[in-house]
Amino acid sequence: MSITPGSLLNSVPASQKQTLQSNYLDLAGTANEGWAQQYLPDLMEKEAEVFGPRTISGFLSQVGAEEAMTADQVVWSEQSRLHLSYTGNVSSATAGADPGTGVSNIAQITIENDIDGTSGFTAASHGIRVNDTIIVSNSDGVFKCLVAVVNGAVLDVLPYGQSALSANTTADGTTILVYGSEFGKATNYTAAAGTSNTTDARGANEPSFKSFQNKPIIMKDYYEVSGSDASRIGWVEVSTELGQSGYLWYLKAESDTRARFNDYIEMSMLESEFAAATSEVPGATIAPSSTLNTANSAGTEGLFAAIESRGNVTTGVTGVNAATDLAEFDAILAEFDKQGAIEEYMMFVNRSTSLAMDDMLAAMNSYGAGGTSYGVFNNSEDMALNLGFSGFRRGSYDFYKSDFRYLNDKATRGGINSAAAAGAAIRGVMIPAGTSSVYDQTVGQSMKRPFLHVRYRASQTDDRRMKSWVTGSVGAATSALDAMQLHFLTERCLITQGANNFMLMK
């Protein structure tokens, strides 16, 4: 079955700069349609609201908070993992400095990355030390070993078992986990148990953290109406999203401009990204880096960009709808277990993914043949059958599902997704509920905040969360301009903390 949209869905699809004939009723047409006709048309004064709620703002207000700032950038630090786990390869099964007389079963392991493959990780700065006991896992098996020698990124290890390690040079094909340590009697920190190695100082491990930064962007817009147009009465009663109504067309236009600007604020927090150093965008040559020069770079990091660079992405089993069967959800749970294991998630998804999840959950009901028994209720012929689900629990995780209008509307991401290449469309996002604890370098202390929150510029002099002011000679006269100009401005950015706990569904 296919659906063919009508050819005249709306004759005025979007606002335009100039005044158009289509913006006004025209009764001056042909001889049989104009004012010369015998009977006056029956005019329906009320403007029809054919698109329902047209705004998409409100998503961030459900999952985040807002907080003022006074700086050009926001810098925050996130904890590192507590346990020491790395990937590398078994570079040799027999080589290495002999840590003691008669030792033949020795292997050499080279560390390549930390367990997350963190960008900028220096292999030689790992935390594994002499006398640590480690688990070595690769395609050859799982082995318990004692670390005998540490030489930068290279470890000489002694297996506890009878089996010797085999050389396995697959890049990052071996996982190394520290699970404890073992020392001989009357030994210091510089020698492995039962060996004569005294060259490697054990050293103390220091906790590490990673700093992230973002910068606000300035957004502006304005609406202008001449003094003559502001005093002109129309025939059609217009209404606005803000509750205004009347026969003045500029009320409609001003309200639409304000509502569109509010949507731009939210869309920018979702879609924005930093400009690459090779971009022609002014300021793009100063790309964000470890030197924390974000304040001078172009763009800002929105939610989708943050998740793609620091979080998780699922494309679903079919590559079309993400997370539409339990196998895919189990894979998502396994990934969340590797991260923060936050047990409550909000899922904001488009229509096709929402329906696919409903079908997935309905299929779990053995009495649901034909889709007629989705829930727990007393059957009645007068009952309104509920074929949808608002949430479910899998393992120790609770998922709450909500439709995301931004991903459905044809005039927003819905239209972009329809034209996007396979695997590029965004079908939904999973956001952890609750708060995270981070060290805020601007405030200078650890604080608990929602995983998502908006920072806007504000001080005692100027609050730039959402500024609006009027200029011109219409209404409050501020200049000689025979018009009213209504200005909007905001300066803000989105802070995505703990992006490793987020999931983008594509």
C-alpha positions in Angstrom: 0.0 0.0 0.0 1.2 3.5 -0.8 0.0 6.9 0.2 0.0 9.7 -2.3 0.0 13.2 -0.8 -2.4 15.7 -2.3 -1.1 18.2 -4.8 -2.6 21.2 -2.9 -1.7 20.4 0.7 -1.0 24.1 1.4 -0.8 26.9 -1.2 1.4 28.9 1.1 4.0 26.5 2.4 6.3 28.9 4.3 6.8 32.5 5.2 8.6 34.7 2.7 10.3 38.1 3.0 8.1 40.0 0.5 4.4 40.8 0.7 2.6 38.4 -1.6 -0.9 38.3 -3.1 -1.2 34.9 -1.4 -0.9 36.5 2.0 -4.3 38.3 1.6 -7.8 37.4 0.4 -8.4 38.6 -3.1 -12.0 39.2 -4.2 -11.1 41.3 -7.3 -10.6 38.4 -9.7 -12.4 37.8 -12.9 -15.8 39.4 -13.8 -17.7 36.5 -12.2 -15.5 36.3 -9.0 -14.9 39.9 -8.0 -16.9 42.6 -6.2 -19.0 43.0 -9.3 -20.7 39.7 -8.7 -24.3 39.7 -7.4 -23.8 37.9 -4.1 -21.1 38.6 -1.5 -19.2 35.4 -0.5 -19.8 34.0 2.9 -16.5 34.7 4.6 -15.3 32.3 7.3 -13.3 34.7 9.5 -11.4 32.3 11.6 -8.1 31.2 10.2 -7.9 27.3 10.2 -5.1 25.7 12.1 -4.3 22.9 9.7 -0.9 21.9 11.0 -1.8 21.5 14.7 1.0 22.7 17.1 3.7 23.9 14.7 6.5 24.4 17.2 8.9 21.7 18.1 10.5 23.3 21.2 10.1 21.7 24.6 12.4 18.7 24.2 15.3 20.2 26.2 12.9 21.5 28.9 11.9 17.9 29.6 15.4 16.4 29.9 17.6 19.2 31.0 18.0 22.5 32.9 19.3 26.0 32.2 22.0 27.8 34.0 23.7 31.2 33.6 27.4 31.8 32.9 29.6 34.8 32.3 32.6 33.3 30.4 33.3 32.8 26.7 33.4 29.0 27.1 32.4 26.2 29.4 35.0 23.7 30.6 34.1 20.6 32.6 36.0 17.4 33.6 34.7 13.9 33.7 36.0 11.0 35.7 38.2 8.3 34.2 37.4 4.6 34.7 38.4 3.2 38.1 39.9 -0.1 36.9 42.9 -0.5 34.7 42.0 -2.2 31.4 43.8 -1.9 28.1 44.1 -3.4 24.7 47.3 -4.5 22.8 48.9 -7.6 21.4 51.2 -10.4 22.5 54.2 -9.3 20.6 56.2 -12.4 21.6 55.6 -15.6 23.5 59.3 -16.2 24.4 61.1 -12.9 24.2 61.7 -10.3 27.0 64.3 -9.7 29.6 64.7 -12.8 31.7 63.5 -11.7 35.2 65.2 -14.6 37.0 67.4 -17.6 36.6 65.7 -20.6 34.9 62.6 -18.7 33.8 61.6 -19.9 30.3 57.8 -19.5 30.2 57.7 -15.7 29.7 55.7 -13.6 27.2 55.9 -10.0 26.1 52.8 -7.9 25.8 52.6 -4.5 24.1 49.9 -2.0 25.2 48.4 0.0 22.4 45.2 1.7 23.8 43.0 2.0 26.8 39.9 -0.1 26.9 37.8 2.7 25.3 40.3 3.5 22.6 40.5 7.1 23.8 41.9 9.6 21.4 45.3 10.9 22.5 46.0 8.0 24.9 49.8 7.4 25.4 50.5 3.7 25.7 53.5 4.3 27.8 51.5 6.2 30.4 49.4 3.1 31.4 48.9 2.2 35.1 50.1 -1.4 35.1 53.1 -1.9 37.4 55.5 -4.6 38.5 53.9 -7.4 40.6 50.4 -6.6 39.3 48.3 -9.7 38.5 46.5 -9.4 35.2 44.0 -11.3 33.0 45.1 -11.6 29.4 42.3 -12.4 26.9 42.5 -12.9 23.1 41.5 -15.5 20.5 43.9 -18.0 22.0 42.2 -18.1 25.4 42.1 -16.4 28.8 45.3 -16.4 30.9 46.2 -15.2 34.4 49.7 -13.7 34.6 52.1 -11.9 36.9 53.8 -8.7 35.6 57.6 -9.1 35.9 59.0 -6.2 34.0 57.5 -2.9 32.8 59.4 -1.1 30.1 57.2 1.7 28.9 54.3 0.2 26.9 56.0 -3.3 26.9 55.2 -5.8 29.7 57.1 -9.0 30.4 54.6 -11.4 32.1 54.7 -14.8 33.7 51.6 -17.0 33.1 50.3 -18.7 36.3 49.0 -21.7 34.3 50.9 -24.5 32.5 50.0 -23.1 29.1 52.3 -20.6 27.6 51.0 -17.5 25.8 51.1 -17.7 22.1 52.2 -14.7 19.9 49.1 -12.8 18.8 50.0 -9.7 16.9 46.5 -8.6 15.9 46.3 -4.9 16.7 44.2 -4.3 19.8 43.3 -8.0 19.7 44.3 -8.7 23.3 42.6 -7.2 26.3 44.6 -6.8 29.6 42.8 -6.3 32.9 44.6 -5.7 36.3 42.8 -7.7 39.0 45.2 -7.5 41.9 48.9 -8.0 42.9 51.2 -10.5 44.6 54.4 -9.9 46.4 57.0 -12.2 48.0 58.0 -12.0 51.6 60.4 -9.2 52.6 60.2 -7.6 49.1 60.1 -4.0 48.1 58.0 -2.4 45.3 60.8 -2.8 42.8 60.9 -6.6 42.2 58.5 -9.2 41.0 57.8 -12.1 43.3 60.5 -14.7 43.0 62.6 -12.7 40.5 65.8 -10.7 40.6 64.4 -7.7 38.7 65.3 -4.4 40.5 65.2 -2.0 37.6 61.6 -1.0 37.4 60.3 1.3 40.1 56.6 0.5 40.8 55.4 4.1 41.1 52.1 5.3 42.3 49.0 5.6 40.1 47.3 9.0 40.0 43.6 9.3 39.0 43.1 11.0 35.6 40.3 12.9 34.1 39.4 14.3 30.7 38.4 17.9 30.1 35.7 18.9 27.6 34.6 22.3 26.5 31.9 24.0 24.6 31.2 27.6 23.6 28.0 29.6 23.2 26.8 30.9 19.9 24.9 34.2 19.4 21.6 33.9 17.6 19.6 36.9 16.3 16.4 37.6 14.4 13.9 40.4 14.1 10.4 41.3 12.7 9.5 44.6 11.1 6.2 46.1 10.2 5.5 49.6 8.9 3.4 52.0 10.8 0.7 51.9 8.0 0.5 48.1 8.0 0.4 48.0 11.8 -2.8 50.1 11.8 -4.5 48.2 9.0 -7.4 45.9 9.9 -7.9 42.7 8.1 -10.9 40.5 7.4 -9.5 37.3 8.8 -9.2 36.6 12.5 -5.7 35.2 13.2 -4.5 33.3 16.3 -1.0 32.6 17.4 0.8 30.0 19.4 1.1 32.5 22.2 -2.6 32.9 22.6 -2.9 36.2 20.8 -5.8 36.8 18.4 -7.3 39.6 16.4 -7.7 41.1 12.9 -4.2 42.6 12.8 -2.0 40.6 10.4 1.2 41.8 12.0 0.2 40.0 15.2 0.3 36.8 13.3 3.6 37.6 11.6 5.3 38.8 14.8 4.2 35.7 16.7 5.3 33.4 14.0 8.8 35.0 14.0 9.0 34.6 17.8 7.9 31.0 17.6 10.3 30.2 14.8 13.2 31.8 16.7 12.3 29.7 19.8 12.5 26.6 17.6 15.8 27.7 16.1 17.2 27.9 19.7 16.3 24.3 20.3 17.3 23.0 16.9 20.7 24.7 17.2 21.3 23.0 20.5 20.5 19.6 18.8 22.1 20.1 15.4 25.1 22.4 15.8 28.7 21.3 15.4 32.2 22.8 15.4 33.6 23.9 12.1 36.5 21.9 10.9 39.8 23.6 10.6 39.6 23.4 6.8 36.1 25.0 6.7 35.5 28.5 5.2 33.3 29.5 8.1 34.9 32.5 9.8 36.8 31.4 12.8 37.0 27.8 11.6 40.8 27.8 11.4 40.7 27.9 15.2 39.3 24.4 15.8 38.7 23.1 19.3 41.7 21.3 20.8 43.4 20.3 24.0 44.6 23.9 24.3 41.0 24.9 25.1 40.8 27.5 22.5 37.1 26.8 21.9 36.1 30.3 22.7 37.5 31.5 19.4 36.3 28.7 17.2 33.3 28.6 14.9 30.1 26.8 15.8 29.2 24.9 19.0 28.7 21.3 19.9 25.1 20.2 19.8 23.5 17.0 21.1 23.8 14.9 18.0 27.4 15.9 17.4 28.4 15.2 21.0 26.9 11.7 20.9 28.5 10.8 17.6 31.9 11.9 18.8 31.8 10.8 22.5 28.8 8.5 22.8 27.2 5.4 21.2 25.4 4.9 17.9 23.2 2.1 16.9 21.9 1.4 13.4 19.5 -1.4 14.3 19.4 -4.9 13.0 18.0 -3.9 9.6 19.9 -0.6 9.2 16.5 1.1 8.8 14.8 1.2 12.1 17.0 1.3 15.2 16.2 -0.9 18.2 13.1 -2.7 16.9 13.7 -6.2 18.4 15.0 -7.6 21.6 18.2 -8.7 20.1 19.1 -5.2 19.3 18.0 -3.9 22.7 20.1 -6.6 24.4 23.1 -5.3 22.5 22.3 -1.8 23.6 22.0 -3.0 27.2 25.4 -4.7 26.9 26.9 -1.5 25.7 25.3 0.5 28.6 26.7 -2.1 31.0 30.2 -1.2 29.8 29.5 2.4 30.4 27.8 4.1 33.4 25.0 1.5 33.7 22.4 4.2 34.3 19.2 2.3 34.8 16.6 4.7 33.5 16.5 6.1 30.0 14.2 8.4 28.0 13.7 7.4 24.4 12.7 10.1 22.0 12.0 8.5 18.6 10.3 9.1 15.3 7.0 7.5 14.3 8.3 4.4 12.5 10.6 3.4 15.3 7.9 4.0 17.9 5.5 1.7 16.0 8.2 -0.9 15.5 8.8 -0.9 19.3 5.1 -1.3 19.9 5.0 -4.3 17.6 8.1 -5.8 19.3 6.6 -5.5 22.7 3.2 -6.8 21.5 4.9 -9.9 20.0 6.0 -10.8 23.5 2.3 -11.5 24.5 1.5 -15.1 23.7 -2.2 -14.2 23.7 -1.8 -11.3 21.3 -2.5 -13.1 18.0 -3.7 -10.6 15.5 -2.6 -7.7 17.8 -5.7 -7.6 20.0 -4.4 -8.2 23.5 -1.6 -5.7 24.1 -2.0 -5.0 27.8 -3.7 -6.1 31.0 -7.4 -5.1 31.1 -10.9 -6.4 31.3 -12.1 -7.0 27.8 -15.2 -5.1 26.8 -17.0 -4.4 23.5 -17.0 -0.7 24.4 -13.3 -0.7 25.2 -10.9 1.6 23.3 -8.1 -0.8 22.4 -4.7 0.6 23.3 -2.1 -0.8 20.9 0.8 1.3 22.1 3.4 1.2 24.9 4.9 4.1 26.8 7.7 2.1 28.4 9.1 -1.3 29.4 11.7 -2.9 31.5 14.5 -5.2 30.2 17.1 -6.6 32.5 17.7 -3.9 35.1 16.9 -1.1 32.7 13.7 1.0 32.4 13.0 2.6 29.1 10.3 5.3 28.6 9.3 6.0 25.1 8.1 9.3 23.7 7.4 10.5 20.2 9.8 13.3 19.0 7.9 15.7 16.9 11.1 17.2 15.5 12.0 13.8 13.9 8.5 13.4 12.4 7.6 16.9 11.0 8.2 17.1 7.2 9.4 20.7 7.6 12.1 19.8 10.2 14.1 16.6 10.6 11.3 14.4 9.2 12.0 15.9 5.7 15.7 15.6 6.1 15.5 12.0 7.2 13.3 11.1 4.2 16.0 12.4 1.8 19.0 11.1 3.8 21.2 8.2 2.6 20.8 4.8 4.3 22.2 4.9 7.8 22.4 8.7 7.9 18.9 9.5 9.1 18.4 10.0 12.8 15.6 7.8 14.2 15.8 8.6 17.8 18.0 9.3 20.9 18.3 7.6 24.3 19.0 10.0 27.1 19.9 8.8 30.7 17.6 10.1 33.4 19.0 11.7 36.6 22.1 13.7 37.2 25.8 13.4 36.9 28.6 14.6 39.2 31.4 16.6 37.5 34.0 19.1 38.4 33.1 22.5 37.0 36.2 24.5 36.4 34.3 27.7 36.1 32.6 27.3 39.5 35.6 25.6 40.9 33.9 22.7 42.6 32.2 19.4 42.0 28.5 19.7 41.2 25.5 17.5 40.3 23.7 18.5 37.2 21.4 16.9 34.6 23.3 15.0 31.9 21.9 17.7 29.5 21.8 21.3 30.5 21.9 24.7 28.6 24.3 27.4 29.6 23.4 31.0 28.6 25.3 34.2 29.0 24.0 36.5 31.8 25.2 39.0 34.3 23.8 41.8 36.4 24.0 44.1 33.3 22.6 41.9 30.6 20.6 38.6 30.6 21.0 37.0 27.2 18.9 33.9 27.8 16.1 35.3 25.6 16.2 39.0 24.9 13.5 40.9 23.0 13.2 44.6 22.5 11.2 47.0 20.3 12.7 49.9 18.2 11.1 52.4 15.8 8.3 54.9 16.1 5.3 52.5 16.3 4.2 52.0 19.9 7.1 53.1 22.1 8.9 55.6 19.9 12.7 55.1 20.0 13.7 56.4 16.6 12.5 58.3 13.5 11.9 55.0 11.6 8.2 54.8 10.6 8.0 51.1 11.5 8.2 48.8 14.5 11.1 46.4 14.7 10.9 43.6 17.3 14.4 42.1 17.9 15.3 38.7 19.4 18.7 37.5 20.7 20.1 34.7 22.7 23.6 33.4 23.5 23.8 29.8 24.7 25.3 26.4 24.3 24.4 22.8 25.3 26.5 20.8 27.8 26.3 17.1 27.2 27.9 15.4 30.2 28.7 11.7 30.2 28.0 11.3 26.5 29.2 7.7 26.8 25.8 7.0 28.5 23.8 8.3 25.5 22.7 6.3 22.4 21.9 7.8 19.0 19.6 5.7 16.9 20.3 5.9 13.2 
